[in-house]
Amino acid sequence: MNDTPDQHDSAIARHLLSNCGHVARADRVLVLYDQRTKAIGETFASTARGMAARVDLLEAPEAPMHGVEPPAAIADAMSRADLIVGLTYMSLAHTNARRQACQRGARYLSMPEYSRDLLRDPSLMVDYRKQAPVVRRMADAFTAGRSARITTKLGTDIRLDIRDRIGNYCPGFVVNPGDLGSPPDIEANVSPVETASEGVVVVDGSIPCREIGKLTRPVVLHVSGGKIRRFESEDRRTLEILEKLFRDVGSDNAYVLAECGVGLNDKATLTGIMLTDEGAMGCMHFGFGSNATVGGLNAVPFHLDFCFTAATLKVDDNILIQDGAVLS
């Protein structure tokens, strides 16, 4: 590519704002960033100013973990926007501030951990509209389902209760008031009943947080009564990091299995970054901690995902994924 970095970054920003954010001339756009993502935030704000009537660029304090509520002034600004471009390094998707802004009609593009390297990842340029039907089918299967069982040849075997829980359709773009999208993450997910998950999860892909990322050795999660009861791994360093991350939240609600998701972006691969890993085609992830803003009942300022590969997913009597291959 002959573009300079600035030209390339602006072109990708325009692609995402147009095709994923559906920016309209009358929109009031709010771009949120923190010190780690300042340059990316400025690129998106500058690009948006040529596309929307009003663009506000605000710096938020860097949060220690995904799901931590922003300051009141940031939440207030979110409540007045038509499109919010969430470029803070830690995600605000699982916060009440995001939920309330969407209830007021904002469209929210959740893009944590963005960097100039990510702007060159092929997964950003996928045909989001083309993938949308399979995302809808997977989300509808979750909504209609009563139970889910997930297994892998490495030893994962866990059952979830998904009765009366809504499958979330997350095609990576936002069109309607209240929509939430996270390009390049294309996924469908559901919040299981918080007290009912039972089994073992062998995580072989990644734990997408800055302390860990892609795994070199698996991490085993022992889940009972809906919560992680024990971590296990030959990687002592990763084990210690995990135990500290969860312990520091100061609430047992951090250990709740809050989300079951399926990646559906055929251009995404595991990189150790949350949005590519959650979106990688056929890769599954379990999120622990908060889910109160996405259809669950668990409210805690924490959300951490665990991504694993080659899973078989069965919802009621229907096999939706077989050894990592999406069948629906």
Secondary structure, DSSP 8 states (H G I E B T S, - for coil): ----HHHHHHHHHHHIIIIIT---TT-EEEEEE-GGGHHHHHHHHHHHTTTSSEEEEEE----SSTT----HHHHHHHHT-SEEEE--SS--TTSHHHHHHHHTT-EEEE-TT--TTGGG-GGGGS-HHHHHHHHHHHHHHHHH-SEEEEE-TTS-EEEEE-TT---EEE-S---STT-EEBTTB-EEEE---TTT-EEEEEE-SEE-STTSEE-SS-EEEEEETTEEEEEEES-HHHHHHHHHHHHHH-SGGGGBEEEEEEE-BTT----S-HHHHHHBTT-EEEEEE--TTTT-S---S-EEEEEE-S-EEEETTEEEEETTEE--
